[in-house]
């Protein structure tokens, strides 16, 4: 038994499990508190300093929620903080980024047909993007743009689109999507750690001293929390996108990300408007549907030299296909992969026997021909254009065994 592989695989699973659990907790609390904040209503007779209340029912009981616009007159004895779900989402997510994309940059981060980088260069650029991305975003929020939610939203959106375009010109499509998701996640957790939590601590410090807290602290924290609310849906898409080559493998991958961000924004706008009782903007669903249809169309547009560029080929024999797949793909897609950094066949797909090759014919076509996402690293195993034509002709001919 190879204990190294046993340990690394289960460690990977544990970190991923923690990441999902922490993310669910963070997203759930974020959605809930934005909903609660928007659903608060004023009435006569509320305690001094309370800006609104909401009644809720759950689990067989009723809850009476009230929000102080700045802070209560005195510090309550028991105070629940919401921060560790955000911190653990980042810690586990960054661990996964290092574990897979940084440690195995040649497989997952670099595409030499996009830019010929060394692993050190790729990782250095990635870390710089995460750090500078937050600095620029924070600067925009603190600038005069921060006085207008609309202006800041437009500029922030353009900033993320520019980052998406730039990343797809430096890294593999898979790597670019994950890094953009990591950047958005970094912005979100930094909002919590460097704005929301410090402002809440300043408010508490003022209460302890018997001073009136500055209302600006709560206003800034609320604004950053709303930013996180609108960024949540796109970041979830980016985090799971590595399983969908039609998204990251298209030559229009940066535009697909742009449309995903639009979908996330309009969907959140619908629910936030509903919670605030400002009406039901049903037009948002039409926009979301149109964007998703456009994404489907864009995903069918192949990369340069991809499926659209492959001329119809004559009928091929399965022996040709088997030779190509075994020599170019099976070193990873086998029960015990021999490629460094791959401990188990990706997605459990094995391509080391004729039966398994035919079973996964559609995936071979999608990954190696249509999106050209495989082999990874910008074609590490040097799958030729002629090989791709053979695979395309075989699948288009019904993936027969001769």
N, C-alpha and C positions, 0 to 999 in steps of 0.2 A: 504494500500500500504506500502511495506517495503522500506522506503527511503534509508536505509543502503545498501541494495542490489542494488537498482536503482543507487545510487551514485557510488558504487564500480564497477559495470559492465560498466557504461559509462566512468568512469575514466580509467579503463583498456583499453577500446576501444580508448580513446583519446591518451593515451601514446603509444599504438601500432600504431596508425595512424601517430603520429609524428615520430615514429621510422622508419616506412616504407618510409615516405616522405623524412626525412633527409637522410636515407640510399640511396634512389634513387638519390638524389642530390649529395651526396658524391661520389657514384660509378660512376655516369655520368660524373662529373668533373674529377675524377681520370682517367677514360678511355679516356676522351677527351684529357687531357693534355699529357698523355703518347703517344697517337696517334700523337698529334701535335709535340711533341718533336722528335719523330722518323721520322716524315715526313718532317722536315726542310731540306732545301737544300742550299748549298753555291753557290754564284755567284759573279762575279766581280762587283764592284760598290756598295756593301753593306756598310752601315755606319760603322764607326770604332767601333770595339767591338762586332759587330753582327756576330754570328756564323752560321746563316742560316735563311731562310725565307720560308714561305708557303702561297700559295693563296688558299682561300676557298670560296665556294659560298653557301649561305643558306638564306632562307627567302626573296628571290628576290634581294639580294645584294651580293657584293663581299667583302671579308675581306683579308687584307694583313697583315700577322702575321710575326713578326720578334722576334728572341730571342737573347739577349745579353749573351754571354758566361759567363760573371761574373756579370756585372751590367752596366747600362748606365753611362755616364760621370757626370750626375747630376740627382737628385731625381725628378721624374715627379710630377706635382701638384696633379693629381688624380691617385690613385693606388688602384686597387681592390684586396682584400685579399680573399683567399679561405681557410677558417678554421672552420666556424661555422657549416657547414653541417657535418663535422667530429665530432665536439664536441657534437652536438645535437644527432647524431646517438648514441654516447656512453652514454650520459646522459639518453636518453629514453630507450636504451637497458639495461643499468644497473638497471634502475627503474623497468623494466619488470622482470629482473632476481630476484630482491628482492621481487617484488610483488607476483610472482608465485613460484619460486623455493626455495627461502630462507624462505619466510613466510609459505609455505606449503611443507617443506622439506620431510615430511613423505610420501606425495602423489607423488611428482615429482622428488625428488633428491635421496632419500634413497631406496635401494633394500636390504632388510635384508637377502636375499639369496646370495647376493654378499658380503656385509659386514654389520655387525650389528652396526649401528651408531645411536647416538642420533642426533636430529636436530641441536643442538649447535655444535657438532663435525663436522657434515656434512658441515654446513655453514662456519665454521672456516677453514676447509681444502679447501673448494672452494675458499675462499678469498685469502688464502695463495698461491694457485695455480695461480690465476690471477696475484698476485704481483710478486711472484718468477719467473713465466714464462716470464714476461717482463724483469726482471733483468738479467736472463740468456741469453735471446735473445740479449739484448743490449750489454752484455759483449762479446758475440760471434762476433757481428758486429764490436766492437771496438778492438777486438783482431787481431792478424796477419791473421786470416781467412778472415777478411774484405778486405784484399788486393786482394783476388781472388773471383770473383763472383761465379765461379763454386764450389770451395771448401766450401764457405759459404753456398751456396744453398744446397749442399749435407748434410752438418752437420745440417743446419736448418731443412731440411726435416726429417732427422733422429730424431732430437729433438722433433718435433711435433708428429711423429709416436710413440715415446716413451711415450709422454704425453698422447696420445690417448689410448694406451695400459694400462697405469697406471690408468687413469680415469675410464675405463670400469671394473677395478678390485676393485674399491672403491664405485662407485655410480651406480645407475640404468642406463640402456642404454640410456634412454631419457635424464637423467641428465648429463651423461658423454658427450653426443653430444652437448648439449647446453653449457656446461662449456668449452668445447674445442672451440666452436664458440665464446664464450665470451672472451676466452684467445686470440684468433687470432684477434678479434675486438679490444681488449685492446692494443695489440701490434701495430695494425694499427693506432689507434688514438694517442697512445703515440709517435709513429714515427712523427706524425704531431705536437703534442704539445711540445715534448721534443727535437726534432731534426730539423725538417723542418722549423717550425716557428721561433725558436730561431736563426737559421742560417740566415734566411732572415732578421731578425731584426738586426743582427750583420752587415750584408751587408749594410743595410740602415743607421745604425749608422756611418759606415765608410764613406759613401757618404756625410752625413751631416757634418762630420769633414773635408771633402775634401781629404780623404785618399783613396788609392786603396784597395778595398775589397779583402779579402783572397779567392782565387779560391776554396780552400778546402771546404768552407761553401756550395757552390752550388753543388759540387761533392757529398758531403755527403747527402744533401737533395735529390738530384736526385736519389741516390742509395736507400734511404729509401722509396721514392715514388714508385720506381720500385718494391720493396718488396711488398708494399701494392697492387700494380697492380696484382701480381701473387697470392696473398692471397685472393683476392676478391671472386672468384667463389667458392672455398671451404667453405668460411664463409657463403655465401648465402645458400648453401646446408645445412650446419649445423643449420642455423637459422630456416629453414622450416622442418627439419627432424623430429621434434616432432609429425608431422602429419602422419609419415610413419613408423609404427612399423617393417616393413620388413627390414628397415635399422638398427635401433637401437636395435631391439629385437633379432637379430641373434647372435649366439655365436661368430660369426666372425665380430662383429660390428667394432672393431678396424681396421681390415683389410679392411673393406668397406670404412672407413674414409681414409685410406692410398691410396686406389685406386681413391677416389674422389679427393684427393690432386694431384695425378698424372694427372687426367683428367683436372683439373683446370690449371695446369702448361703447359701442351702441347697445350691446346686450346689458352691460352694467348700467348704462343710462336708462334703459327701460325699467329695470328693477328699482334703481334708485328713485326714479320719478314716481313709480308706484308706491314705494314705501313712504315717500314724502307727500303722497296724495296730491301730486301736481298733474295728474292725468296719466293715461296709458298711451305712450307714444308708439303705437303699433308699427309705424313706419320703420322703426329700428330693425324689426324682424325681416322686412323686405330688403333693407340694406344688407343685413347679415347674410340672407339667402343669396342675394346677387353676388356678394363677395365670395361666398363659398363656391358658387357655380364658376366664378372666374378662376378660383384656385384650382378647381378640377381641370379646367381648360389649360391653365398655365402648366400644371403638372404633366400634361400630355406632351408639352413641347420639349423635345429631347435636348440634351446638351449637344454642343458641337461634335459632329461625328457620331452621334448616337443613333437611335432607332430610325429617325426620319431620314438619315443619310445612308441607310443600308439598302442597297438595291436588292430586288428579289433574287434569291439564289436558287440554284437547282436543288432537287431532292438530294438529301445527304443520308449517308448510312449512320446508324447508331454508333458503330465502332468509332467513327470520327468524333462524335459528340463525347463518348466515354473517354477517349484519349485526352480531349481538351479539358474536361471537367476534372479528371483524376490528376492531371499534371498541373493544372492552374488553380484548382479550388479545394481539392480534398485534403491538402496539408492542414487546413483549418477545420474543414467540414468532415471530420472523422471522429470515431469514438475517443481516440486519444490523439489530439492535434499535435503536430510536430513543429508548428510555427511558434517562435518565441513570443511569450506574452499571451498566448491563447491556451487556456487550460481546459476548455470544453467547447464543443462545436457551437458557434453562434446560433442562438435561438433554437438549439437542439437539432439543427438541420445537418444531416450527414449525407455526403455525396460520394461515398466510397464503394458503392455497388451499383450495378445496372438498375436494380429495382428502385433504389433510393434516388438515383438520378432522374428516372422517369416520374417518380412520385412528386418531385419538386421542380418539375419542368417550368411551371408558370413563374415560380420564384426565381429560377435561373434567368428566365427571359426578363423579368422585371429588374433584377439587380445587375445583371451583366450586359444586357442589351439595351433595354429601354431607358434606364436611368444611368447606367454605367457607374453605379455606386460600388460595384465589385469588379475586380479585386480592389481592396482599400488602399489608401496611401497613394492615390493617383496611379493605380495599376502596378502594384508591387510585384506581382507574379508575371507581368508582361503578357497579358492576354491580348493577342493581336487583333486587328480589324478583321482579318480573314476568319479568325476563330469566332468572333462575335457574329459574323455573317452566317457561319455554319450553325451556331446555336439558334440564331433567329430563324433560319430556314427550317431547322428541325422542329422547333416549337410551332411555327406557323403551319407546318405540314402535319400537325397532329401529334407530335412527340411520340412517334412510333418506335418500336424496337426492331424495325426492319421487317 
